[in-house]
Every structure is written in C-alpha cells, then in structure tokens.
Amino acid sequence: MSKVLEINSLNYKKNNKLILKDINLSLDNGKIIGLLGANGAGKTTLMRLISGVNAKTSGQIAVAGVDSKAARKSCVSATYSLTSFNKGAGEKNTKVKDVVKFYIDIYPDFSFEKYQAMAKFLEIPCDDKLVNLSTGTGEKLEIALTLARQVPLYLLDEPLNGVDIMARKKIIKSIIQWKGDDSTIIISSHYVKEISSLLDDVVILKDQTVYQVSPVEDIQAKYHLGIEDYYEKVYEGGLDDE
Ligand SMILES: Nc1ncnc2c1ncn2[C@@H]1O[C@H](COP(=O)(O)OP(=O)(O)OP(=O)(O)O)[C@@H](O)[C@H]1O
C-alpha cells in the first residue's frame, strides 16, 4: 500500500515553546484516521504543519511523496475557518455561493459537481450570507468545501464542534459517502465515540508526541475495548498491556 503521509523527526516550536517533539508517522493511503488527543495536545498544530500553513522547526513532512511546503498545499485539503471570509470591512455580505466561487477560482482540483451533491445532501443554502449561518450549517459548508477538492489527503479539524446530534450524524454519513477510495482522511474530534465507526486507524497524541498509531481492530482485539474507552485509559494511564 502506498504512503500518503510520511513524517520524520518533526519538531515544532512557537515563541520558544516546544509544541510538538520528535513526531514520526507513516500512514497508508485509502484510510480514515482519527487524530486523538486532549485539549492542547497539538492536533490542530500538526494539521497546520502537514498542510503547510505553519512552518516546521525541524524534520521532514511528505504528502504523497511531495515534501516542499508549497507543493504540499496542492496535495492537501484542510478545513478552513469561514470566519476569515467576514473579516474585512464591507465583507459582511459574503454569501455561501461567493465562497464556493472563491474555491472554484483558486483550486483547479475543486469539483463543483461533488460540492453540489454534498450541499444538497447536507442542505446547505447557497444564497444565505455566511454571517447568518448556524454553527452546524457553517461546519457542513466547511466539510463540503474541503471534500469537494480532489486531493490525496483531507484534514478535518474538529468538524463536529458545536453541532447538534442530527447534524453530527449527517456529517459523518457525508464523510463516508464522499470519501474516494484513493484518498485518505485524517479527522480530529473530541466526539470519539461518534466518529469511531468511521475509523480504520487511530493516532493518539500525548505529551507533545505520537503516543500510538494503531488499526482500530488491533485495539479491539488486544484490549477488548472500544476506541473511546481505550483512549480514556491511555490518558488515565490505566492500560494493562497483558
Ligand atoms: N500561536 C501560539 N503561540 C504559542 N503557543 C501556541 C500557539 N498556538 C498553539 N499553541 C500551543 O500549542 C499547543 C497545542 O495547541 P493545539 O491547538 O494544536 O492543540 P489541540 O490538540 O488542537 O487542542 P484542542 O483540542 O483544544 O483544539 C497548546 O499548548 C497551545 O497552547
């Protein structure tokens, strides 16, 4: 199986503070991977380093074999906060369809057809202003925009935050439905139980580094625990390795 992501000896410091240390990660193509970790563990930071938004302090990151920061950006589609579309004066009238047009204009790999199918399923209105979208609809829009690009690697950072149970279920269904066989999705979420049915593998961040990378079925076979219970035990330090 080909590797979609290879990270070697990655370190990241911000304002002299070590945020991530000695990250080593090698992920196969075609999977859905849960990136789990407590608040502040570094999930968002790691995603920003992979997508090339943040610059690493040291180490190597390659996505689908591509390691330059600029080239990596065209291999990765990451959820991007919509609030930045409303920052400038006079930008309060930005509509959903304006953001879709922006994506079409800047990403040659953006599939409007795929976006439309997802927008229909997720009931995303195209004429509404961004400022008027509910939190859940905003999250749905971020997911649809992100998955409508055709790239090897998708990064979904907390896509279920502030979203009600019905919308969470719909977002999870849409991720399953629109993930291509040749692509990989890394998803971070504190709703571990809800996303567990999606996941092939989990990556757990703890103490500023990768604590574990494992197929979900290996964890279930070895510990006889669901992912949520296993993850809690990792953080509580209560795992019996027998
Ligand atoms: N601009 C910054 N300057 C200094 N420290 C930062 C900065 N951004 C993040 N950090 C620190 O980096 C660490 C990792 O933060 P990050 O947001 O990546 O964690 P996270 O796992 O995504 O957390 P959460 O689950 O709360 O979203 C935290 O200790 C945070 O305080």
Ligand as a Chemical Component Dictionary entry (heavy atoms), coordinates in Angstrom:
data_LIG
# 
_chem_comp.id                   LIG 
_chem_comp.type                 NON-POLYMER 
_chem_comp.pdbx_formal_charge   0 
_chem_comp.three_letter_code    LIG 
# 
loop_
_chem_comp_atom.comp_id 
_chem_comp_atom.atom_id 
_chem_comp_atom.alt_atom_id 
_chem_comp_atom.type_symbol 
_chem_comp_atom.charge 
_chem_comp_atom.model_Cartn_x 
_chem_comp_atom.model_Cartn_y 
_chem_comp_atom.model_Cartn_z 
_chem_comp_atom.pdbx_ordinal 
LIG N1  N1  N 0 0.357  30.875 18.495 1  
LIG C1  C1  C 0 0.724  30.113 19.522 2  
LIG N2  N2  N 0 1.697  30.539 20.369 3  
LIG C2  C2  C 0 2.094  29.772 21.426 4  
LIG N3  N3  N 0 1.543  28.580 21.712 5  
LIG C3  C3  C 0 0.591  28.124 20.901 6  
LIG C4  C4  C 0 0.122  28.841 19.775 7  
LIG N4  N4  N 0 -0.858 28.117 19.155 8  
LIG C5  C5  C 0 -0.992 26.982 19.896 9  
LIG N5  N5  N 0 -0.142 26.984 20.944 10 
LIG C6  C6  C 0 0.014  25.916 21.942 11 
LIG O1  O1  O 0 0.278  24.715 21.251 12 
LIG C7  C7  C 0 -0.276 23.617 21.959 13 
LIG C8  C8  C 0 -1.080 22.779 21.001 14 
LIG O2  O2  O 0 -2.234 23.516 20.582 15 
LIG P1  P1  P 0 -3.259 22.923 19.538 16 
LIG O3  O3  O 0 -4.299 23.952 19.284 17 
LIG O4  O4  O 0 -2.525 22.395 18.368 18 
LIG O5  O5  O 0 -3.879 21.692 20.332 19 
LIG P2  P2  P 0 -5.169 20.825 20.030 20 
LIG O6  O6  O 0 -4.802 19.418 20.332 21 
LIG O7  O7  O 0 -5.684 21.109 18.670 22 
LIG O8  O8  O 0 -6.177 21.341 21.141 23 
LIG P3  P3  P 0 -7.797 21.409 21.179 24 
LIG O9  O9  O 0 -8.289 20.000 21.315 25 
LIG O10 O10 O 0 -8.066 22.209 22.413 26 
LIG O11 O11 O 0 -8.260 22.079 19.923 27 
LIG C9  C9  C 0 -1.070 24.199 23.124 28 
LIG O12 O12 O 0 -0.283 24.094 24.293 29 
LIG C10 C10 C 0 -1.255 25.636 22.731 30 
LIG O13 O13 O 0 -1.308 26.457 23.882 31 
# 
loop_
_chem_comp_bond.comp_id 
_chem_comp_bond.atom_id_1 
_chem_comp_bond.atom_id_2 
_chem_comp_bond.value_order 
_chem_comp_bond.pdbx_ordinal 
LIG N1  C1  SING 1  
LIG C1  N2  SING 2  
LIG C1  C4  DOUB 3  
LIG N2  C2  DOUB 4  
LIG C2  N3  SING 5  
LIG N3  C3  DOUB 6  
LIG C3  C4  SING 7  
LIG C3  N5  SING 8  
LIG C4  N4  SING 9  
LIG N4  C5  DOUB 10 
LIG C5  N5  SING 11 
LIG N5  C6  SING 12 
LIG C6  O1  SING 13 
LIG C6  C10 SING 14 
LIG O1  C7  SING 15 
LIG C7  C8  SING 16 
LIG C7  C9  SING 17 
LIG C8  O2  SING 18 
LIG O2  P1  SING 19 
LIG P1  O3  DOUB 20 
LIG P1  O4  SING 21 
LIG P1  O5  SING 22 
LIG O5  P2  SING 23 
LIG P2  O6  DOUB 24 
LIG P2  O7  SING 25 
LIG P2  O8  SING 26 
LIG O8  P3  SING 27 
LIG P3  O9  DOUB 28 
LIG P3  O10 SING 29 
LIG P3  O11 SING 30 
LIG C9  O12 SING 31 
LIG C9  C10 SING 32 
LIG C10 O13 SING 33 
# 
